[in-house]
Amino acid sequence: MSRPVPRADRESQWLKGVLDLAVLAALAREGSAYGYGLLGSLAEAGLAGLKGGTVYPVLGRLEDEGLVRSEWVVGGAGPARRYFFLTAAGRAALDEGRTGWTAFAGRMTTALEG
């Protein structure tokens, strides 16, 4: 008999499927963000516990896909930071993702309650 999947593991798997969408949404809210600042924004949205080692590869992939762009910004009180910005293609992907997520969440609610 198999053991039930621990809640944290299950939620981790769910998050892997939608982290790109969460990052795009956070950038849309913030306008721009550097990696660790983005972690704070995601934590405020209820996704606490993410690490830079999780988010930076997502940002790199989104940049490779043309959904975000980045630039180095020199700060007065420390080293330069790499800021990420949503592109027009990223905004379109976010809109499409919101629509898809809403439909999927509705189907899951039906499946779970039905």
C-alpha positions as CSV (number, residue, x, y, z in Angstrom):
1,M,0.0,0.0,0.0
2,S,1.4,3.4,-0.9
3,R,1.7,6.2,1.5
4,P,-0.1,9.5,1.0
5,V,2.0,12.3,-0.5
6,P,2.9,14.8,2.2
7,R,1.1,18.1,1.8
8,A,4.4,20.1,1.4
9,D,5.5,17.8,-1.4
10,R,2.1,18.0,-3.1
11,E,2.1,21.8,-3.0
12,S,5.7,21.9,-4.2
13,Q,4.6,19.9,-7.3
14,W,1.6,22.3,-7.9
15,L,3.9,25.3,-7.6
16,K,6.3,23.9,-10.2
17,G,3.5,24.0,-12.7
18,V,2.5,27.6,-12.2
19,L,5.7,29.3,-10.9
20,D,6.3,31.0,-14.3
21,L,2.8,32.5,-14.1
22,A,3.3,33.7,-10.5
23,V,6.6,35.4,-11.5
24,L,5.0,37.1,-14.5
25,A,2.1,38.3,-12.2
26,A,4.6,39.6,-9.6
27,L,6.5,41.5,-12.2
28,A,3.3,43.0,-13.6
29,R,2.4,44.2,-10.1
30,E,5.8,45.5,-9.3
31,G,6.7,47.0,-12.7
32,S,10.3,45.8,-12.2
33,A,12.1,43.8,-9.6
34,Y,15.5,42.2,-8.9
35,G,15.6,38.6,-7.9
36,Y,15.5,38.8,-4.2
37,G,13.0,41.6,-4.3
38,L,10.9,39.4,-6.4
39,L,11.1,36.7,-3.7
40,G,9.6,39.2,-1.3
41,S,6.8,40.0,-3.6
42,L,6.0,36.4,-4.1
43,A,6.1,35.8,-0.3
44,E,3.6,38.7,0.2
45,A,1.3,36.9,-2.3
46,G,1.4,33.8,-0.2
47,L,4.3,31.9,-1.8
48,A,6.8,32.2,1.1
49,G,9.7,29.9,1.3
50,L,10.9,30.2,-2.3
51,K,14.7,30.4,-2.8
52,G,16.8,32.3,-5.3
53,G,17.9,29.0,-6.7
54,T,14.3,28.3,-7.7
55,V,13.4,31.8,-9.0
56,Y,16.6,32.7,-10.9
57,P,16.3,29.8,-13.4
58,V,12.7,30.7,-14.0
59,L,13.7,34.3,-14.7
60,G,16.4,33.1,-17.1
61,R,14.0,30.8,-18.9
62,L,11.4,33.6,-19.2
63,E,14.1,36.0,-20.5
64,D,15.2,33.4,-23.1
65,E,11.5,33.1,-24.2
66,G,11.3,36.9,-24.6
67,L,8.7,37.2,-21.8
68,V,10.9,39.3,-19.5
69,R,14.0,41.5,-20.1
70,S,16.7,42.5,-17.7
71,E,19.1,45.2,-17.1
72,W,21.8,45.9,-14.6
73,V,21.1,49.0,-12.4
74,V,23.9,50.5,-10.3
75,G,22.7,51.4,-6.8
76,G,24.1,54.1,-4.6
77,A,24.4,51.8,-1.5
78,G,25.8,48.6,-3.0
79,P,26.6,46.6,-6.0
80,A,24.6,46.7,-9.3
81,R,21.4,44.6,-9.3
82,R,19.9,42.9,-12.2
83,Y,16.3,44.1,-12.6
84,F,13.7,42.2,-14.6
85,F,10.8,43.8,-16.5
86,L,7.8,42.3,-18.2
87,T,7.8,42.6,-22.0
88,A,4.7,43.0,-24.2
89,A,5.0,39.2,-25.0
90,G,5.2,38.6,-21.2
91,R,2.0,40.6,-20.6
92,A,0.2,38.6,-23.3
93,A,1.5,35.3,-21.8
94,L,0.3,36.5,-18.4
95,D,-3.2,37.3,-19.7
96,E,-3.4,33.9,-21.5
97,G,-2.1,32.2,-18.3
98,R,-4.7,33.9,-16.1
99,T,-7.5,32.8,-18.5
100,G,-6.1,29.2,-18.6
101,W,-5.6,29.1,-14.8
102,T,-9.1,30.3,-14.1
103,A,-10.6,27.6,-16.4
104,F,-8.4,24.9,-14.9
105,A,-9.1,25.9,-11.3
106,G,-12.8,25.8,-12.1
107,R,-12.5,22.3,-13.5
108,M,-10.5,21.1,-10.5
109,T,-13.1,22.6,-8.2
110,T,-15.8,20.7,-10.0
111,A,-13.8,17.5,-9.9
112,L,-13.1,17.9,-6.2
113,E,-16.6,18.9,-5.2
114,G,-18.5,16.8,-7.7
